[in-house]
């Protein structure tokens, strides 16, 4: 299997740093360098750098670019101004989700879509199929590296590497500028941790110099490289969905709590049936829950009511490093979805009590 795995440009760098490498979304990726716990706390308290170059990037350009994006995504991309990004999803024709993604407006008639690594080919085929008006589509995934520098000390750690005022970039906004001596780096105030920070889109040929300079500049601030293990616990504490776990081809954006990125002010794939679903109400909802006592929930564990009747399934779960308690996401029958509702997680044959809570589990920092 390892022969068919793709590698990120800095694969050798991660191995030299002592990373444990694992197959993930078809790539050989660093899962941890030290320990998941240490790396998690580094991001929450200081600053860490993730290599997430396995993510996919598509450029959409030309007079038909916005029309295509509007038709395939659920959010309203016409609201984007230059330098703004938007979270969205690609609905399928059956009520589910092809993928969740970010839409960046680089300039008029020039957008970038950032998609999940495991879905690059699927998304490319889906968007291409709907490109009936002739927008200029380009898959630049293999040309770009992506580094997520995350944590409350990110702005301080990175400011010496650019003339761009990092503290002035609002959440979900970005600037294209010179960074670490490299021109036209996209410096985006986005991330998947809730700890604040930036995502840096860099051409592959400059990836190593940017990584090395970030590592050096961040050293006085306690910056460390962070793997996918901590990325998962960090996103879970925020209640962020992971495609393939919490959302997939069978989950509706409305069930998944993504109604806020599903705008019926425009027409898009399957909009009519999703609108009907919204009006009728959904039968199940994605919720966050906190274990009342011991026990760590895991994906595919059953959720039951007090009588032991199945009411849903866990989609993601872990021991929260910040709370030192088990936390999870899962779909439950709507009547059990209100915060304060009691549910039980079947762990090794026992029904362990948990309470549905309002997300996020841990307060997030919206700015770096």
C-alpha positions as CSV (number, residue, x, y, z in Angstrom):
1,X,0.0,0.0,0.0
2,X,2.8,2.4,0.8
3,X,3.9,2.4,-2.8
4,X,0.6,4.1,-3.9
5,X,0.7,6.7,-1.1
6,X,1.2,10.3,-2.2
7,X,3.7,12.4,-0.3
8,X,3.7,16.1,0.6
9,X,6.7,18.1,-0.5
10,X,8.2,18.2,3.0
11,X,7.8,14.4,3.7
12,X,11.5,14.0,4.4
13,X,11.5,17.1,6.7
14,X,8.8,15.5,8.9
15,X,10.7,12.2,9.1
16,X,13.9,14.1,10.1
17,X,11.8,15.8,12.8
18,X,10.9,12.3,14.1
19,X,7.3,12.4,13.1
20,X,5.3,9.1,13.1
21,X,4.0,8.9,9.6
22,X,0.6,7.2,8.8
23,X,-1.5,6.8,5.7
24,X,-4.3,9.4,5.7
25,X,-6.6,10.4,2.7
26,X,-4.1,8.7,0.3
27,X,-1.1,10.6,1.7
28,X,1.8,9.7,4.0
29,X,1.2,12.2,6.7
30,X,2.7,13.1,10.1
31,X,0.3,12.0,12.9
32,X,2.5,13.2,15.8
33,X,6.0,14.4,16.5
34,X,6.0,14.1,20.3
35,X,2.6,13.3,21.9
36,X,-0.9,14.2,20.9
37,X,-1.5,15.7,24.4
38,X,1.6,17.9,24.3
39,X,0.9,19.0,20.7
40,X,-2.7,19.8,21.6
41,X,-1.8,22.0,24.5
42,X,0.9,23.7,22.4
43,X,-1.7,25.0,20.0
44,X,-4.2,26.0,22.7
45,X,-1.6,27.8,24.8
46,X,1.1,29.0,22.4
47,X,1.6,28.2,18.7
48,X,2.0,25.2,16.4
49,X,2.5,24.5,12.7
50,X,0.7,21.8,10.8
51,X,1.6,20.7,7.3
52,X,-1.8,20.1,5.7
53,X,-0.6,20.2,2.1
54,X,-2.7,17.1,1.3
55,X,-5.7,19.4,1.0
56,X,-7.0,20.2,-2.5
57,X,-7.1,23.6,-4.2
58,X,-9.1,24.4,-7.4
59,X,-9.0,27.7,-9.2
60,X,-12.2,28.9,-10.8
61,X,-11.9,31.9,-13.1
62,X,-13.7,33.8,-15.8
63,X,-17.1,35.4,-16.4
64,X,-18.9,32.2,-15.4
65,X,-16.9,31.5,-12.2
66,X,-19.4,32.9,-9.7
67,X,-22.3,31.3,-11.5
68,X,-20.7,27.9,-11.2
69,X,-19.8,28.4,-7.6
70,X,-23.3,29.6,-6.8
71,X,-24.9,26.5,-8.4
72,X,-22.7,23.9,-6.7
73,X,-22.3,25.4,-3.2
74,X,-24.9,25.9,-0.5
75,X,-23.6,29.3,0.8
76,X,-24.1,32.6,-1.0
77,X,-20.7,33.3,-2.7
78,X,-22.1,36.6,-4.2
79,X,-21.7,38.1,-0.7
80,X,-17.9,37.6,-0.9
81,X,-15.7,40.6,-1.5
82,X,-12.0,40.5,-2.5
83,X,-9.9,39.1,0.3
84,X,-12.8,37.3,2.0
85,X,-13.3,33.5,2.5
86,X,-16.5,31.6,3.2
87,X,-17.2,28.1,4.6
88,X,-19.7,26.2,2.5
89,X,-20.6,22.7,1.3
90,X,-21.3,20.9,-2.0
91,X,-24.8,19.4,-1.7
92,X,-25.4,16.2,-3.7
93,X,-28.7,15.4,-5.6
94,X,-29.9,13.0,-2.9
95,X,-30.0,15.3,0.2
96,X,-26.4,14.6,1.3
97,X,-23.1,16.3,1.1
98,X,-20.4,15.8,-1.5
99,X,-17.9,17.7,0.6
100,X,-17.4,20.8,2.8
101,X,-15.0,23.4,1.6
102,X,-13.7,27.0,1.8
103,X,-14.4,29.5,-1.0
104,X,-11.9,32.3,-1.4
105,X,-12.5,35.4,-3.6
106,X,-9.1,36.4,-4.9
107,X,-10.4,39.0,-7.3
108,X,-13.4,39.6,-9.6
109,X,-13.9,36.4,-11.7
110,X,-11.1,34.7,-9.7
111,X,-11.8,32.2,-6.9
112,X,-10.1,29.4,-5.1
113,X,-11.9,26.4,-3.6
114,X,-10.2,24.4,-0.9
115,X,-11.5,20.9,-0.5
116,X,-10.7,17.8,1.6
117,X,-7.8,15.6,0.6
118,X,-9.9,12.4,0.5
119,X,-12.4,14.1,-1.9
120,X,-10.1,15.9,-4.4
121,X,-11.0,13.6,-7.4
122,X,-14.6,13.3,-6.3
123,X,-15.1,17.0,-5.9
124,X,-13.2,17.8,-9.2
125,X,-15.5,15.4,-11.1
126,X,-18.6,16.8,-9.4
127,X,-17.8,20.4,-10.1
128,X,-16.6,19.7,-13.6
129,X,-19.9,17.9,-14.4
130,X,-21.8,21.1,-13.4
131,X,-19.5,23.4,-15.3
132,X,-21.9,23.7,-18.3
133,X,-21.3,27.4,-18.8
134,X,-17.6,27.2,-19.5
135,X,-15.9,28.6,-16.3
136,X,-12.1,28.2,-16.4
137,X,-11.4,25.4,-13.9
138,X,-7.9,24.4,-12.8
139,X,-6.9,21.8,-10.2
140,X,-3.7,23.2,-8.6
141,X,-3.7,20.8,-5.7
142,X,-0.3,19.3,-6.7
143,X,1.3,22.7,-7.0
144,X,0.4,24.1,-3.6
145,X,1.6,23.5,-0.1
146,X,-0.5,24.5,2.9
147,X,0.7,25.3,6.4
148,X,-1.7,26.0,9.3
149,X,0.0,28.0,12.0
150,X,-2.4,28.0,14.9
151,X,-2.5,29.3,18.5
152,X,-2.9,32.5,20.5
153,X,0.7,33.5,19.9
154,X,0.6,33.1,16.1
155,X,0.6,36.8,15.1
156,X,3.6,37.5,17.3
157,X,5.4,34.5,16.1
158,X,5.0,35.3,12.4
159,X,5.0,39.1,12.3
160,X,8.8,39.4,11.7
161,X,8.3,37.4,8.4
162,X,6.0,39.8,6.6
163,X,5.2,43.5,6.2
164,X,1.5,42.6,6.2
165,X,0.0,43.6,9.6
166,X,-1.2,40.2,10.7
167,X,-3.2,41.5,13.7
168,X,-5.3,43.6,11.2
169,X,-6.6,40.6,9.2
170,X,-10.1,39.8,10.3
171,X,-11.4,36.3,10.8
172,X,-12.2,34.6,7.5
173,X,-10.3,37.2,5.6
174,X,-6.9,36.9,3.8
175,X,-4.1,39.0,2.3
176,X,-1.9,38.0,-0.6
177,X,1.6,39.3,0.2
178,X,5.3,38.6,0.7
179,X,5.9,36.2,3.5
180,X,9.3,34.8,4.5
181,X,10.7,36.4,1.3
182,X,8.2,34.6,-0.9
183,X,5.8,36.7,-3.0
184,X,2.1,36.1,-3.4
185,X,1.6,33.9,-0.3
186,X,-2.0,33.7,0.7
187,X,-2.1,34.6,4.4
188,X,-5.6,33.5,5.6
189,X,-7.1,34.1,9.0
190,X,-8.8,30.7,9.0
191,X,-8.1,27.3,10.6
192,X,-9.5,24.1,12.1
193,X,-8.5,24.5,15.7
194,X,-10.5,27.4,17.2
195,X,-7.2,28.7,18.7
196,X,-6.7,31.5,16.2
197,X,-4.0,31.7,13.6
198,X,-3.4,31.6,9.9
199,X,-3.3,29.2,7.0
200,X,-0.4,29.9,4.5
201,X,-0.9,28.8,0.8
202,X,2.6,28.5,-0.7
203,X,3.8,27.3,-4.1
204,X,5.6,24.0,-3.7
205,X,9.0,25.3,-4.8
206,X,9.0,27.7,-1.8
207,X,7.5,25.3,0.8
208,X,10.7,24.4,2.6
209,X,12.0,27.9,3.0
210,X,8.6,29.1,4.4
211,X,8.5,26.1,6.8
212,X,12.1,26.6,8.0
213,X,11.6,30.4,8.5
214,X,8.3,29.8,10.5
215,X,10.0,27.2,12.6
216,X,12.9,29.6,13.3
217,X,10.7,32.7,13.9
218,X,8.4,30.8,16.1
219,X,11.0,29.3,18.4
220,X,11.0,32.1,21.0
221,X,7.2,31.6,21.2
222,X,7.3,27.9,21.8
223,X,6.2,26.9,18.3
224,X,6.3,23.2,17.6
225,X,5.3,21.0,14.6
226,X,1.9,19.5,15.2
227,X,0.5,16.3,13.7
228,X,-2.9,15.1,12.6
229,X,-3.6,13.5,16.0
230,X,-3.8,16.8,17.8
231,X,-5.6,18.4,14.8
232,X,-8.4,15.9,15.4
233,X,-8.8,16.6,19.2
234,X,-8.5,20.4,18.6
235,X,-11.3,20.4,15.9
236,X,-13.5,18.1,18.0
237,X,-13.3,20.4,21.0
238,X,-14.7,23.1,18.7
239,X,-17.4,20.8,17.3
240,X,-16.1,21.2,13.8
241,X,-17.3,18.5,11.4
242,X,-14.8,16.1,9.8
243,X,-15.9,14.8,6.4
244,X,-16.3,11.0,6.3
245,X,-17.1,11.0,10.1
246,X,-19.7,13.6,10.9
247,X,-20.8,14.5,7.4
248,X,-20.9,12.5,4.3
249,X,-23.0,11.6,1.2
250,X,-25.9,10.5,3.4
251,X,-26.1,13.4,5.8
252,X,-28.1,16.6,5.1
253,X,-26.5,20.0,5.8
254,X,-29.6,20.7,7.9
255,X,-29.2,17.6,10.0
256,X,-25.5,18.4,10.5
257,X,-26.2,21.9,11.8
258,X,-25.0,23.6,8.7
259,X,-28.2,25.5,8.0
260,X,-26.1,28.7,8.5
261,X,-24.2,27.9,5.3
262,X,-27.3,26.8,3.4
263,X,-28.8,29.9,1.8
264,X,-32.2,29.6,0.0
265,X,-31.8,33.1,-1.4
266,X,-30.4,31.4,-4.6
267,X,-30.7,28.2,-6.5
268,X,-28.2,25.4,-6.0
269,X,-28.0,21.6,-6.3
270,X,-31.0,20.0,-4.5
271,X,-32.1,23.4,-3.0
272,X,-35.8,22.7,-3.4
273,X,-35.8,19.4,-1.4
274,X,-33.5,20.9,1.3
275,X,-35.9,23.8,1.6
276,X,-38.8,21.4,2.1
277,X,-36.7,19.5,4.7
278,X,-36.1,22.8,6.5
279,X,-39.8,23.6,6.5
280,X,-40.8,20.1,7.6
281,X,-38.1,19.7,10.2
282,X,-35.4,17.0,10.4
283,X,-35.8,13.7,12.1
284,X,-32.2,13.6,13.5
285,X,-29.6,16.2,14.4
286,X,-25.9,16.3,14.9
287,X,-25.1,17.2,18.6
288,X,-22.2,17.5,20.9
289,X,-22.3,15.6,24.1
290,X,-20.1,15.5,27.3
291,X,-19.6,12.3,29.2
292,X,-21.0,12.6,32.8
293,X,-18.4,10.3,34.2
294,X,-15.7,8.0,32.9
295,X,-15.6,6.6,29.4
296,X,-14.4,7.8,26.0
297,X,-16.9,7.8,23.1
298,X,-15.7,6.6,19.7
299,X,-17.1,6.7,16.2
300,X,-19.9,4.1,15.5
301,X,-20.7,3.5,19.2
302,X,-24.5,3.4,19.7
303,X,-26.3,6.2,21.5
304,X,-29.4,5.0,23.5
305,X,-32.1,6.6,25.7
306,X,-32.7,5.8,29.4
307,X,-34.7,2.7,28.4
308,X,-31.7,1.4,26.4
309,X,-33.5,2.0,23.0
310,X,-31.2,3.2,20.2
311,X,-31.6,6.9,19.4
312,X,-28.5,7.4,17.3
313,X,-24.8,6.9,16.7
314,X,-21.5,8.5,17.7
315,X,-19.7,10.0,14.7
316,X,-16.5,11.3,16.4
317,X,-15.3,11.0,20.0
318,X,-12.2,11.5,22.1
319,X,-10.9,12.4,25.6
320,X,-10.8,16.2,25.5
321,X,-7.3,17.3,26.6
322,X,-8.7,20.7,27.7
323,X,-11.5,19.3,29.7
324,X,-10.1,16.0,30.8
325,X,-13.4,14.4,29.9
326,X,-14.9,12.3,27.1
327,X,-16.5,14.4,24.4
328,X,-18.3,13.4,21.2
329,X,-20.4,14.3,18.2
330,X,-23.3,12.1,17.0
331,X,-26.6,12.1,15.3
332,X,-29.6,11.6,17.6
333,X,-33.4,11.7,17.2
334,X,-34.4,15.4,17.2
335,X,-36.2,15.1,20.5
336,X,-32.9,14.3,22.2
337,X,-31.0,17.2,20.5
338,X,-31.7,20.0,23.0
339,X,-28.8,21.0,25.3
340,X,-29.3,19.4,28.7
341,X,-30.8,16.2,27.1
342,X,-29.6,13.0,28.7
343,X,-28.2,10.3,26.4
344,X,-26.2,7.1,27.0
345,X,-23.2,5.9,25.1
346,X,-22.8,2.1,24.8
347,X,-19.1,1.6,25.8
348,X,-18.0,-2.1,26.1
349,X,-21.5,-3.3,26.9
350,X,-22.3,-0.6,29.4
351,X,-24.6,2.4,28.9
352,X,-22.5,5.4,30.1
353,X,-24.4,8.6,30.8
354,X,-23.7,11.8,28.8
355,X,-25.3,15.2,28.4
356,X,-26.0,17.0,25.2
357,X,-24.2,20.4,25.3
358,X,-24.1,23.6,23.2
359,X,-21.1,23.6,20.9
360,X,-18.2,24.4,21.1
361,X,-17.0,22.3,24.0
362,X,-14.2,24.8,24.6
363,X,-14.4,28.5,23.9
364,X,-12.6,29.5,20.7
365,X,-10.4,32.4,19.7
366,X,-11.6,34.0,16.4
367,X,-8.6,36.1,15.8
368,X,-4.9,35.2,15.9
